[in-house]
Amino acid sequence: MKYLIVGSGLFGAVFAHKAAEHGNKVIVIEKRDHIAGNIYTKEIDGIQVHMYGAHIFHTSNKKVWDYVHQFADFNRYTNSPVANYKGHMYNLPFNMNTFSEMWGVRTPQEAMAKINEQRQEMAGKEPKNLEEQAISLIGRDIYEKLIKGYTEKQWGRKCTELPAFIIKRLPVRLIYDNNYFNDDYQGIPIGGYTKMVEKMLDDPNITVKLNTDFFDKKDEYLKNYDKIVYTGMIDKFFDYKLGELEYRSLHFETEEKNVDNYQGNAVINYTEAKVPYTRIIEHKHFEFGKGDKGKTIITREYPADWHRGDEPYYPVNNKRNNNLYAKYAELAQKQAKVIFGGRLGQYKYYNMDQVIEAAFDVVTKELR
């Protein structure tokens, strides 16, 4: 078989690797000037900089964990973000450190009593929006200081205009534990994600072409390849004929600082609405301070509305968009030559391990 993979992110790279292992000829085209999609890392001042936002690999799927270890050794980085609200610092996820700083409580019983007291505001009421849902789960103090501003920046809408289902549950830990994820495995590839993807694509049956836009020769590609694995926006593939799906975009400001340590943590969220960015990432802390002495790299992350021509970073999975995607998915099923994959091709908010799992599912069906 002769496969064309559109996009060199995780989904495309996993499929390319597996297809090449089965003896197929694989061409990977990438519109950017680098591989690895949004997990692309670039070395600056001896620091692996996450150029499209922080990416911490975490999974409870041992098959996925073992798979990525073929291509990289992982460090023991544990995600422990901190929230800055008007200069007050709170640990995330919500745990005894958070509650102690918020209310001065010292025991799990005191913390739970305070949460239950504040949840009474919604007693007997059915939450109609995200704000009411959050208050029903965690109370007003934590909602106002740590959820409201951040969420409104992230989604570009007031919490009262967002559906309740976006927050189905909120993790409440009545222990002093700042580990954000509950997964069995967690870490970041030593040497960065780009090197990991390079190894995935390092096969004599794989050819990679950068700065190549699928839509410049779409009809030609569809004619000349046995199968196409497409990881771009599904609505763009069909020229938006049913209407535009909604995406959120991001804008990054990356800056070199002449200090060893700028903020003391890899990720600090800014939950106050009037601060325009959602977080500041200090990349050297992903590798425990590794990098040039007296230098550090920080990135401010700004959510943005998506318009045609912008980079789409994640789908907006509300009722309207999910219904529209279902119609596009019906069109996709009629494309016998094309496999749609990844966050944009399948219109799902995947974590990295979920992208790999989704690629495994497609590989199992396609390459058996």
Order of alpha helices (4+ residues) and beta strands (2+ residues): beta-alpha-beta-beta-beta-beta-alpha-beta-beta-alpha-alpha-alpha-alpha-beta-alpha-beta-alpha-beta-alpha-beta-beta-beta-beta-beta-alpha-beta-alpha-alpha
